[in-house]
């Protein structure tokens, strides 16, 4: 056999071994609790790998780097702080899961119009039971809401409602209007019509009744919750919906080019005042079909979503306390 032929065969064998070694190396690192994750813009592939495994109670060591631009890394429904992932640099973090389940990791920096597609999953097994725990259906499903149907406001105010002014009439309200169940299941415009039809409130003007609606909406949130909602809105929503909620974020034109629709304008009373908190919960959890609105169910915990919703309504109502 000629020397050149032997060399060619050796190169072929070496190439095969190199290809086979890649998945073996990944599993080896996972077995050691060490995973190297590369970030790229969604158009270039997103996170790689985008699916990893971990064990309950066993530290998972992550080595993070970016192959293009600055990204952020976070794990949904966990206490892990956001980590910057810089191009050409390696950042190491360690996280330990205390219960099994599927966790979603995602990019927190607006790296492009499809930024929200930068998601991956961590399958965590072990612990007391691998079986998923029963979960109550979200309120929008319990109420059988069609979150994709139009929801224009039945009525809108002639001036911006104020929770502070509404507080002056709070003693006239039936306590049933102030319950969390009422607040979450009704849109502000539905609440206005209910209050307007209440004989106990017949002496109030229409603007006064709208002020009471603002008071009900604020009474079911807290300053701390609204502040948390504002922080999360700025990080996760403002690039499309705009910092002021006007549907004019930096990526709103890209969303329109892809879907033919602009992101929801929360400063428009005819739109937002027709949406109940339960409907907004569905939009956030599941996303909006054909609208470009991503699903956030695997990212945010339930109370976090209600905090964001509480903040969104501040685009319509003045508060007692900022």
C-alpha atoms as one frame of an Amber mdcrd trajectory, in Angstrom:
protein
   0.000   0.000   0.000   1.331   3.369  -0.977   2.299   5.873   1.679  -0.152
   8.487   0.297  -3.019   5.975   0.469  -2.183   5.083   4.069  -2.098   8.778
   4.952  -5.479   9.369   3.286  -7.071   6.519   5.223  -5.648   7.800   8.482
  -7.096  11.247   7.786 -10.524   9.743   7.092 -10.419   7.741  10.336  -9.309
  10.826  12.273 -12.197  12.826  10.800 -14.728  10.177  11.797 -13.346  10.058
  15.327 -13.522  13.851  15.544 -17.195  13.893  14.509 -18.048  11.150  16.988
 -16.222  12.919  19.776 -18.493  16.005  19.705 -21.678  14.466  21.200 -19.538
  12.359  23.536 -17.880  15.514  24.851 -21.256  17.168  25.441 -22.566  14.215
  27.416 -19.294  14.012  29.347 -19.610  17.628  30.427 -23.267  17.202  31.313
 -22.374  14.174  33.399 -19.872  16.345  35.246 -22.506  19.075  35.698 -20.603
  21.394  33.319 -22.146  22.778  30.150 -20.692  25.352  27.768 -23.379  27.460
  26.095 -22.783  29.743  23.115 -25.161  32.602  22.368 -25.979  33.884  18.898
 -28.774  36.084  17.635 -31.914  34.094  16.927 -31.420  34.486  13.177 -28.061
  32.700  13.565 -29.281  29.873  15.748 -29.835  31.269  19.240 -28.420  29.299
  22.180 -26.261  26.265  21.491 -27.012  23.813  22.940 -30.658  24.737  23.445
 -31.513  21.711  25.571 -29.554  20.415  28.563 -30.147  18.203  31.583 -29.611
  18.566  35.303 -30.394  16.765  38.542 -32.221  18.080  41.590 -29.725  19.051
  44.268 -26.694  18.664  41.981 -24.929  21.941  41.086 -25.076  22.732  37.375
 -22.028  24.677  36.197 -22.550  26.804  33.085 -19.853  28.400  30.958 -21.433
  31.146  28.856 -20.067  33.063  25.885 -21.375  35.017  22.903 -20.339  34.423
  19.309 -21.664  37.756  18.034 -23.147  40.555  20.164 -23.803  41.161  23.854
 -26.507  38.904  25.241 -28.048  38.427  28.667 -28.751  35.053  30.266 -31.472
  34.230  32.777 -33.451  31.176  33.792 -37.198  31.608  34.055 -39.012  30.936
  37.325 -35.758  30.775  39.267 -33.840  33.027  41.634 -30.766  33.163  39.422
 -29.734  36.771  38.701 -29.338  37.998  35.123 -25.844  37.423  33.702 -24.232
  39.416  30.884 -22.801  37.221  28.107 -20.092  39.145  26.265 -18.534  38.303
  22.875 -15.273  36.436  23.161 -15.444  36.164  26.946 -16.383  33.231  29.145
 -18.703  33.785  32.106 -19.212  31.014  34.636 -22.296  30.577  36.807 -23.578
  27.777  39.007 -27.200  26.997  39.809 -28.792  24.235  41.877 -32.419  23.256
  41.312 -34.478  22.105  44.277 -37.357  20.603  42.337 -37.775  18.741  39.048
 -39.336  20.242  35.961 -38.611  22.017  32.701 -36.923  25.406  33.082 -36.486
  27.903  30.249 -33.356  29.974  29.782 -33.580  33.074  27.654 -31.793  36.200
  26.471 -32.497  39.377  28.442 -30.848  41.884  26.074 -32.646  43.163  22.999
 -30.224  41.768  20.443 -32.583  41.880  17.453 -36.250  41.761  16.404 -36.397
  38.011  17.071 -34.592  38.350  20.381 -37.425  36.608  22.245 -36.779  33.410
  20.254 -33.458  32.974  22.056 -34.703  30.316  24.425 -33.542  26.927  25.598
 -34.689  24.383  28.155 -33.161  22.641  31.148 -34.791  19.317  32.002 -34.324
  18.768  35.729 -34.992  15.277  37.036 -34.719  13.579  40.410 -35.927  14.798
  43.769 -38.909  13.388  45.597 -40.802  12.756  42.386 -40.260  13.246  38.669
 -44.017  13.394  38.121 -45.303  16.906  37.390 -47.411  18.414  40.154 -51.027
  19.294  39.312 -51.396  22.927  38.328 -54.606  24.931  38.383 -55.556  26.362
  34.977 -54.900  30.079  34.545 -57.815  32.412  35.097 -58.292  33.272  31.427
 -58.942  29.582  30.736 -61.267  29.227  33.720 -63.271  32.181  32.411 -63.193
  30.692  28.884 -61.860  33.914  27.376 -61.003  34.108  23.702 -57.816  36.122
  24.023 -57.412  36.404  20.247 -60.795  38.081  19.720 -61.030  41.892  19.548
 -61.836  43.473  22.898 -62.744  47.134  22.280 -63.849  49.125  25.306 -67.608
  49.464  25.668 -67.121  52.891  27.221 -64.167  55.251  27.580 -63.556  58.272
  29.849 -63.524  61.846  28.625 -60.575  62.663  30.898 -57.828  60.631  32.515
 -59.224  58.826  35.590 -57.538  59.359  38.951 -57.367  56.844  41.786 -56.718
  59.735  44.149 -59.994  61.431  43.242 -61.747  58.058  43.322 -60.597  57.478
  46.907 -62.882  60.331  47.965 -65.916  58.252  46.917 -64.632  54.867  48.109
 -67.049  54.748  51.060 -69.945  54.617  48.571 -68.641  51.424  46.977 -69.970
  47.979  47.753 -67.118  45.792  49.010 -67.830  43.287  46.231 -66.295  45.691
  43.704 -63.014  45.768  45.604 -62.386  42.021  45.611 -59.522  40.516  43.661
 -61.960  38.207  41.881 -63.997  41.128  40.553 -60.924  43.096  39.485 -59.312
  40.273  37.554 -62.461  39.093  35.793 -63.718  42.479  34.549 -62.381  45.023
  32.116 -62.322  48.646  33.294 -65.086  49.499  30.833 -67.253  46.649  32.188
 -66.597  47.890  35.717 -67.609  51.414  34.684 -70.954  50.165  33.350 -71.547
  48.120  36.523 -70.831  51.131  38.725 -72.857  53.458  36.520 -75.879  51.152
  36.941 -75.481  50.944  40.736 -78.231  53.031  42.424 -75.882  53.798  45.331
 -73.653  55.732  42.918 -76.347  57.526  40.929 -75.342  60.920  42.310 -71.855
  60.692  40.850 -70.860  62.141  37.488 -69.398  59.952  34.762 -65.836  61.198
  35.462 -66.376  60.430  39.175 -67.358  56.865  38.312 -64.260  56.461  36.157
 -62.210  57.721  39.103 -63.760  54.927  41.167 -62.695  52.428  38.489 -59.122
  53.726  38.792 -59.399  53.393  42.576 -60.567  49.749  42.280 -57.714  48.934
  39.916 -55.094  50.473  42.187 -56.593  48.904  45.314 -55.852  45.476  43.873
 -52.158  46.223  43.397 -49.361  47.562  45.589 -46.722  50.259  45.000 -44.056
  47.555  45.278 -45.835  45.328  42.776 -46.267  48.149  40.280 -42.603  49.086
  40.655 -41.603  45.485  39.977 -43.967  45.431  37.010 -42.383  48.618  35.656
 -38.891  47.116  35.934 -39.925  43.935  34.144 -41.867  45.857  31.490 -38.808
  47.981  30.727 -36.598  44.901  30.396 -38.930  42.584  28.504 -41.720  44.575
  26.850 -40.636  48.125  26.052 -38.617  47.275  22.924 -41.902  46.460  21.197
 -44.565  48.298  23.228 -42.414  51.375  23.912 -41.232  52.801  27.216 -44.405
  54.874  27.456 -46.621  51.966  26.330 -47.544  53.564  23.019 -46.757  50.541
  20.827 -43.812  52.434  19.359 -40.768  50.566  20.669 -37.551  50.240  18.686
 -38.685  46.920  17.215 -42.316  47.878  16.574 -41.681  48.491  12.863 -40.038
  45.072  12.533 -43.034  43.450  14.226 -45.341  45.248  11.811 -43.253  44.139
   8.827 -43.440  40.501   9.960 -47.075  40.345  11.083 -48.843  43.321   9.509
 -49.705  44.555  13.004 -48.062  46.951  15.422 -47.655  45.971  19.079 -50.566
  46.853  21.356 -50.832  50.520  22.297 -51.520  50.652  26.037 -52.079  54.408
  25.938 -55.198  53.921  23.783 -58.268  53.824  26.079 -60.418  52.119  23.452
 -58.006  49.180  23.464 -56.684  48.740  26.987 -59.867  49.620  28.887 -61.653
  46.799  27.079 -59.178  44.223  28.398 -59.620  42.542  31.754 -56.590  41.540
  33.835 -57.494  37.914  33.092 -57.354  38.580  29.357 -53.956  40.285  29.680
 -52.797  37.306  31.732 -53.656  35.050  28.795 -51.840  37.308  26.343 -48.696
  37.227  28.453 -48.818  33.527  29.279 -49.642  32.196  25.820 -48.730  35.039
  23.492 -50.872  36.522  20.747 -51.466  34.379  17.686 -50.287  36.184  14.561
 -49.383  39.373  16.442 -45.715  38.767  17.189 -46.460  38.764  20.927 -44.216
  36.068  22.462 -45.342  33.668  25.160 -43.932  34.310  28.630 -45.529  31.429
  30.528 -42.255  29.521  31.044 -40.441  32.710  32.080 -42.601  34.550  34.619
 -44.177  33.191  37.752 -47.862  33.868  38.316 -47.503  36.779  40.744 -44.893
  38.343  38.485 -47.409  38.417  35.644 -50.001  40.130  37.851 -47.383  42.753
  38.782 -46.741  43.501  35.106 -50.479  43.744  34.466 -50.908  46.125  37.394
 -48.237  48.371  35.904 -49.731  48.281  32.393 -52.953  49.878  33.647 -50.972
  52.872  34.944 -50.775  53.969  31.301 -54.491  54.778  31.696 -54.996  55.642
  35.354 -53.297  58.201  37.583 -52.220  56.703  40.887 -52.613  57.755  44.486
 -48.936  57.010  45.005 -46.083  56.653  42.522
